[in-house]
Amino acid sequence: EKTAEIFLDFEREYDSGPQESHTLFSVEVQKEEFKSLWEKVKVSYEDVATNNVDEDSDEDSEEARLLFRNCRLGYISIAAQMGELSQSFSNENKRILVNSQLKILFHLVTVKSES
């Protein structure tokens, strides 16, 4: 449960932080950290699910299942956000590269951003 709580804290912090503060590199670091936490949550959940076989542990199993479900939903949401942000940075970097190449090769006017 402790790992799941750390995971959910990470999710809340990422969600509440300003998106403008991210860079391509900070997102990549956070993606690795987030993925590592997710792997730990899955292992913890599997341990609980396989070790709780008596009737007294039904309540604990249900609590663990709900906690895991919340973590899984959070993982999907944050991973998607991080992927979209990485893609956005990648697109912007390509636009900057193309503009600089056009300037160098043809002395053309830069291309305006779509957003």
Contact map, one row per residue, 1 for C-alpha under 8 A:
1111100000000000000000000000000000000000000100000000000000000001001000000000000000000000000000000000000000000000000
1111110000000000000000000000000000000000000000000000000000000000000000000000000000000000000000000000000000000000000
1111111000000000000000000000000000001001100100000000000000000000000000000000000000000000000000000000000000000000000
1111111100000000000000000000000000000000100000000000000000000000001100100000000000000000000000000000000000000000000
1111111110000000000000000000000000000000000000000000000000000000000000000000000000000000000000000000000000000000000
0111111111000000000000000000000000000000000000000000000000000000000000000000000000000000000000000000000000000000000
0011111111100000000000000000000001001100100000000000000000000000000000100000000000000000000000000000000000000000000
0001111111110000000000000000000000000000000000000000000000000000000000100100000000000000000000000000000000000000000
0000111111111000000000000000000000000000000000000000000000000000000000000000000000000000000000000000000000000000000
0000011111111100000000000000000001000000000000000000000000000000000000000000000000000000000000000000000000000000000
0000001111111110000000000000000000000000000000000000000000000000000000000110010000000000000000000000000000000000000
0000000111111111000000000000000000000000000000000000000000000000000000000000000000000000000000000000000000000000000
0000000011111111100000000000000000000000000000000000000000000000000000000000000000000000000000000000000000000000000
0000000001111111100000000000000000000000000000000000000000000000000000000000010000000000000000000000000000000000000
0000000000111111100000000000000000000000000000000000000000000000000000000000010000000000000000000000000000000000000
0000000000011111110000000000000000000000000000000000000000000000000000000000000000000000000000000000000000000000000
0000000000001111111010000000000000000000000000000000000000000000000000000000000000000000000000000000000000000000000
0000000000000001111111000000000000000000000000000000000000000000000000000000000000000000000000000000000000000000000
0000000000000000111111000000000000000000000000000000000000000000000000000000000000000000000000000000000000000000000
0000000000000000011111100000000000000000000000000000000000000000000000000000000000000000000000000000000000000000000
0000000000000000111111100000000000000000000000000000000000000000000000000000000000000000000000000000000000000000000
0000000000000000011111110110000000000000000000000000000000000000000000000000000000000000000000000000000000000000000
0000000000000000000111111110000000000000000000000000000000000000000000000000000000000000100000000000000000000000000
0000000000000000000001111111000000000000000000000000000000000000000000000000000000001100110000000000000000000000000
0000000000000000000000111111100000000000000000000000000000000000000000000000000000000000000000000000000000000000000
0000000000000000000001111111110000000000000000000000000000000000000000000000000000000000000000000000000000000000000
0000000000000000000001111111111000000000000000000000000000000000000000000000000001001100000000000000000000000000000
0000000000000000000000011111111100000000000000000000000000000000000000000000000000000100000000000000000000000000000
0000000000000000000000001111111110000000000000000000000000000000000000000000000000000000000000000000000000000000000
0000000000000000000000000111111111000000000000000000000000000000000000000000000000000000000000000000000000000000000
0000000000000000000000000011111111100000000000000000000000000000000000000000001001000000000000000000000000000000000
0000000000000000000000000001111111110000000000000000000000000000000000000000000000000000000000000000000000000000000
0000000000000000000000000000111111111000000000000000000000000000000000000000000000000000000000000000000000000000000
0000001001000000000000000000011111111100000000000000000000000000000000000010000000000000000000000000000000000000000
0000000000000000000000000000001111111110000000000000000000000000000000000000000000000000000000000000000000000000000
0000000000000000000000000000000111111111000000000000000000000000000000000000000000000000000000000000000000000000000
0010001000000000000000000000000011111111100000000000000000000000000000000000000000000000000000000000000000000000000
0000001000000000000000000000000001111111110000000000000000000000000000100010000000000000000000000000000000000000000
0000000000000000000000000000000000111111111000000000000000000000000000000000000000000000000000000000000000000000000
0010000000000000000000000000000000011111111100000000000000000000000000000000000000000000000000000000000000000000000
0011001000000000000000000000000000001111111110000000000000000000000100100000000000000000000000000000000000000000000
0000000000000000000000000000000000000111111111000000000000000000000100000000000000000000000000000000000000000000000
0000000000000000000000000000000000000011111111100000000000000000000000000000000000000000000000000000000000000000000
1010000000000000000000000000000000000001111111110000000000000000000000000000000000000000000000000000000000000000000
0000000000000000000000000000000000000000111111111000000000000001100100000000000000000000000000000000000000000000000
0000000000000000000000000000000000000000011111111100000000000000000000000000000000000000000000000000000000000000000
0000000000000000000000000000000000000000001111111110000000000000000000000000000000000000000000000000000000000000000
0000000000000000000000000000000000000000000111111111000000001001000000000000000000000000000000000000000000000000000
0000000000000000000000000000000000000000000011111111000000001001000000000000000000000000000000000000000000000000000
0000000000000000000000000000000000000000000001111111100000000000000000000000000000000000000000000000000000000000000
0000000000000000000000000000000000000000000000111111100000000000000000000000000000000000000000000000000000000000000
0000000000000000000000000000000000000000000000011111110011001000000000000000000000000000000000000000000000000000000
0000000000000000000000000000000000000000000000000111111011000000000000000000000000000000000000000000000000000000000
0000000000000000000000000000000000000000000000000001111111000000000000000000000000000000000000000000000000000000000
0000000000000000000000000000000000000000000000000000111111000000000000000000000000000000000000000000000000000000000
0000000000000000000000000000000000000000000000000000011111100000000000000000000000000000000000000000000000000000000
0000000000000000000000000000000000000000000000000001111111111000000000000000000000000000000000000000000000000000000
0000000000000000000000000000000000000000000000000001111111111100000000000000000000000000000000000000000000000000000
0000000000000000000000000000000000000000000000000000000111111110000000000000000000000000000000000000000000000000000
0000000000000000000000000000000000000000000000000000000011111111000000000000000000000000000000000000000000000000000
0000000000000000000000000000000000000000000000011001000011111111100000000000000000000000000000000000000000000000000
0000000000000000000000000000000000000000000000000000000001111111110000000000000000000000000000000000000000000000000
0000000000000000000000000000000000000000000000000000000000111111111000000000000000000000000000000000000000000000000
1000000000000000000000000000000000000000000010011000000000011111111100000000000000000000000000000000000000000000000
0000000000000000000000000000000000000000000010000000000000001111111110000000000000000000000000000000000000000000000
0000000000000000000000000000000000000000000000000000000000000111111111000000000000000000000000000000000000000000000
1001000000000000000000000000000000000000000000000000000000000011111111100000000000000000000000000000000000000000000
0001000000000000000000000000000000000000110010000000000000000001111111110000000000000000000000000000000000000000000
0000000000000000000000000000000000000000000000000000000000000000111111111000000000000000000000000000000000000000000
0000000000000000000000000000000000000000000000000000000000000000011111111100000000000000000000000000000000000000000
0001001100000000000000000000000000000100100000000000000000000000001111111110000000000000000000000000000000000000000
0000000000000000000000000000000000000000000000000000000000000000000111111111000000000000000000000000000000000000000
0000000000000000000000000000000000000000000000000000000000000000000011111111100000000000000000000000000000000000000
0000000100100000000000000000000000000000000000000000000000000000000001111111110000000000000000000000000000000000000
0000000000100000000000000000000001000100000000000000000000000000000000111111111000000000000000000000000000000000000
0000000000000000000000000000000000000000000000000000000000000000000000011111111100000000000000000000000000000000000
0000000000000000000000000000000000000000000000000000000000000000000000001111111110000000000000000000000000000000000
0000000000100110000000000000000000000000000000000000000000000000000000000111111111000000000000000000000000000000000
0000000000000000000000000000001000000000000000000000000000000000000000000011111111100000000000000000000000000000000
0000000000000000000000000000000000000000000000000000000000000000000000000001111111110000000000000000000000000000000
0000000000000000000000000000000000000000000000000000000000000000000000000000111111111000000000000000000000000000000
0000000000000000000000000010001000000000000000000000000000000000000000000000011111111100000000000000000000000000000
0000000000000000000000000000000000000000000000000000000000000000000000000000001111111110000000000000000000000000000
0000000000000000000000000000000000000000000000000000000000000000000000000000000111111111000000000000000000000000000
0000000000000000000000010010000000000000000000000000000000000000000000000000000011111111100000000000000000000000000
0000000000000000000000010011000000000000000000000000000000000000000000000000000001111111110000000000000000000000000
0000000000000000000000000000000000000000000000000000000000000000000000000000000000111111111000000000000000000000000
0000000000000000000000000000000000000000000000000000000000000000000000000000000000011111111100000000000000000000000
0000000000000000000000110000000000000000000000000000000000000000000000000000000000001111111110000000000000000000000
0000000000000000000000010000000000000000000000000000000000000000000000000000000000000111111111000000000000000000000
0000000000000000000000000000000000000000000000000000000000000000000000000000000000000011111111100000000000000000000
0000000000000000000000000000000000000000000000000000000000000000000000000000000000000001111111110000000000000000000
0000000000000000000000000000000000000000000000000000000000000000000000000000000000000000111111111000000000000000000
0000000000000000000000000000000000000000000000000000000000000000000000000000000000000000011111111100000000000000000
0000000000000000000000000000000000000000000000000000000000000000000000000000000000000000001111111110000000000010100
0000000000000000000000000000000000000000000000000000000000000000000000000000000000000000000111111111000000000000000
0000000000000000000000000000000000000000000000000000000000000000000000000000000000000000000011111111100000000000000
0000000000000000000000000000000000000000000000000000000000000000000000000000000000000000000001111111110000000000000
0000000000000000000000000000000000000000000000000000000000000000000000000000000000000000000000111111111000001110000
0000000000000000000000000000000000000000000000000000000000000000000000000000000000000000000000011111111100000100000
0000000000000000000000000000000000000000000000000000000000000000000000000000000000000000000000001111111110000000000
0000000000000000000000000000000000000000000000000000000000000000000000000000000000000000000000000111111111111100000
0000000000000000000000000000000000000000000000000000000000000000000000000000000000000000000000000011111111111100000
0000000000000000000000000000000000000000000000000000000000000000000000000000000000000000000000000001111111100000000
0000000000000000000000000000000000000000000000000000000000000000000000000000000000000000000000000000111111100000000
0000000000000000000000000000000000000000000000000000000000000000000000000000000000000000000000000000011111110000000
0000000000000000000000000000000000000000000000000000000000000000000000000000000000000000000000000000011111111000000
0000000000000000000000000000000000000000000000000000000000000000000000000000000000000000000000000000011001111100000
0000000000000000000000000000000000000000000000000000000000000000000000000000000000000000000000000010011000111110000
0000000000000000000000000000000000000000000000000000000000000000000000000000000000000000000000000011011000011111000
0000000000000000000000000000000000000000000000000000000000000000000000000000000000000000000000100010000000001111100
0000000000000000000000000000000000000000000000000000000000000000000000000000000000000000000000000000000000000111110
0000000000000000000000000000000000000000000000000000000000000000000000000000000000000000000000100000000000000011111
0000000000000000000000000000000000000000000000000000000000000000000000000000000000000000000000000000000000000001111
0000000000000000000000000000000000000000000000000000000000000000000000000000000000000000000000000000000000000000111
